[in-house]
Amino acid sequence: MKLRSARILLFIILFSYTPLKEFLRLPYIIMHYVYHNEGDASMTISEFFLIHYLEKQIPDEDYAQDMQLPFKSLVEVCFSVHSYQITPQNIELSLLIPSESSEKNNYNYTYTGSSAYLDGVFHPPQYRA
């Protein structure tokens, strides 16, 4: 049940807020191509796409049908984003200043590796006074 609900929600989101919903208009391409092919039987599919997608769109008698083709018209999708900001009322900040110490930090590492090959390449950091 959860998987089915997740799939339904995913389907709704993908086909509502993304260009995937344009693929639902694919049958319009076939119907419109058949319409053009009845008027001019010599029209190829490449000429059809050239006229409808690559050349400048001229309003003619089938302009309304042309605009129903996928990826032809811009369908505006409204995204509504709500953000809530909660600001705390009383904030106390304390700045800790480290005390100066006279001793110096001595970062002396000892390496107990046994690989002679790696000893020639990798060395741990050494402190020099």
GICORJO-V462818 format. One record per residue. N is the residue number from 0. PSI is psi as a letter, one per 30 degrees, with the letter a starting at -180 (* if undefined). D_LAST is the distance of its C-alpha to the last C-alpha in Angstrom with 1 decimal. Layout:
# GICORJO-V462818
n->N psi->PSI d_last->D_LAST
n->N psi->PSI d_last->D_LAST
This chain:
# GICORJO-V462818
n->0 psi->e d_last->69.4
n->1 psi->e d_last->65.8
n->2 psi->e d_last->65.3
n->3 psi->e d_last->68.6
n->4 psi->e d_last->67.6
n->5 psi->e d_last->64.2
n->6 psi->e d_last->66.0
n->7 psi->e d_last->68.5
n->8 psi->e d_last->65.9
n->9 psi->e d_last->63.8
n->10 psi->e d_last->67.1
n->11 psi->e d_last->67.9
n->12 psi->e d_last->64.5
n->13 psi->e d_last->64.3
n->14 psi->g d_last->67.8
n->15 psi->e d_last->67.6
n->16 psi->g d_last->64.3
n->17 psi->l d_last->63.7
n->18 psi->g d_last->65.7
n->19 psi->f d_last->66.7
n->20 psi->f d_last->69.8
n->21 psi->f d_last->71.0
n->22 psi->f d_last->71.6
n->23 psi->f d_last->74.3
n->24 psi->g d_last->76.2
n->25 psi->e d_last->76.4
n->26 psi->f d_last->80.1
n->27 psi->e d_last->80.8
n->28 psi->e d_last->79.8
n->29 psi->e d_last->82.3
n->30 psi->e d_last->85.1
n->31 psi->e d_last->84.5
n->32 psi->e d_last->84.4
n->33 psi->e d_last->87.7
n->34 psi->e d_last->89.1
n->35 psi->e d_last->88.1
n->36 psi->f d_last->89.3
n->37 psi->e d_last->92.7
n->38 psi->e d_last->93.1
n->39 psi->j d_last->91.7
n->40 psi->f d_last->91.7
n->41 psi->f d_last->90.0
n->42 psi->k d_last->86.7
n->43 psi->l d_last->83.8
n->44 psi->e d_last->80.9
n->45 psi->e d_last->78.6
n->46 psi->e d_last->81.0
n->47 psi->e d_last->81.0
n->48 psi->e d_last->77.2
n->49 psi->e d_last->77.3
n->50 psi->e d_last->79.8
n->51 psi->f d_last->78.3
n->52 psi->f d_last->74.5
n->53 psi->e d_last->73.8
n->54 psi->l d_last->76.5
n->55 psi->k d_last->76.9
n->56 psi->k d_last->78.7
n->57 psi->k d_last->82.2
n->58 psi->j d_last->84.1
n->59 psi->a d_last->87.2
n->60 psi->f d_last->89.6
n->61 psi->g d_last->87.1
n->62 psi->e d_last->84.1
n->63 psi->e d_last->83.9
n->64 psi->e d_last->83.8
n->65 psi->e d_last->81.1
n->66 psi->f d_last->78.9
n->67 psi->f d_last->79.2
n->68 psi->l d_last->77.4
n->69 psi->k d_last->73.9
n->70 psi->g d_last->71.1
n->71 psi->e d_last->73.6
n->72 psi->k d_last->73.4
n->73 psi->j d_last->70.4
n->74 psi->j d_last->70.7
n->75 psi->k d_last->68.6
n->76 psi->k d_last->66.6
n->77 psi->j d_last->65.6
n->78 psi->k d_last->62.4
n->79 psi->j d_last->62.2
n->80 psi->k d_last->58.7
n->81 psi->k d_last->58.5
n->82 psi->k d_last->55.3
n->83 psi->k d_last->55.1
n->84 psi->k d_last->52.3
n->85 psi->k d_last->51.8
n->86 psi->k d_last->49.9
n->87 psi->k d_last->48.9
n->88 psi->e d_last->50.4
n->89 psi->j d_last->47.9
n->90 psi->k d_last->44.2
n->91 psi->k d_last->41.7
n->92 psi->k d_last->38.1
n->93 psi->k d_last->35.4
n->94 psi->j d_last->32.1
n->95 psi->j d_last->29.3
n->96 psi->k d_last->26.6
n->97 psi->k d_last->23.4
n->98 psi->k d_last->22.7
n->99 psi->k d_last->19.6
n->100 psi->k d_last->17.3
n->101 psi->f d_last->15.0
n->102 psi->k d_last->12.7
n->103 psi->k d_last->10.1
n->104 psi->k d_last->10.8
n->105 psi->j d_last->8.9
n->106 psi->i d_last->10.6
n->107 psi->j d_last->10.7
n->108 psi->k d_last->14.0
n->109 psi->k d_last->16.2
n->110 psi->k d_last->19.0
n->111 psi->g d_last->22.3
n->112 psi->l d_last->24.4
n->113 psi->g d_last->26.9
n->114 psi->j d_last->27.9
n->115 psi->e d_last->27.2
n->116 psi->e d_last->28.3
n->117 psi->f d_last->25.9
n->118 psi->f d_last->22.9
n->119 psi->f d_last->23.3
n->120 psi->e d_last->23.4
n->121 psi->k d_last->21.4
n->122 psi->k d_last->17.8
n->123 psi->l d_last->16.1
n->124 psi->k d_last->13.0
n->125 psi->k d_last->9.8
n->126 psi->k d_last->6.5
n->127 psi->k d_last->3.7
n->128 psi->* d_last->0.0
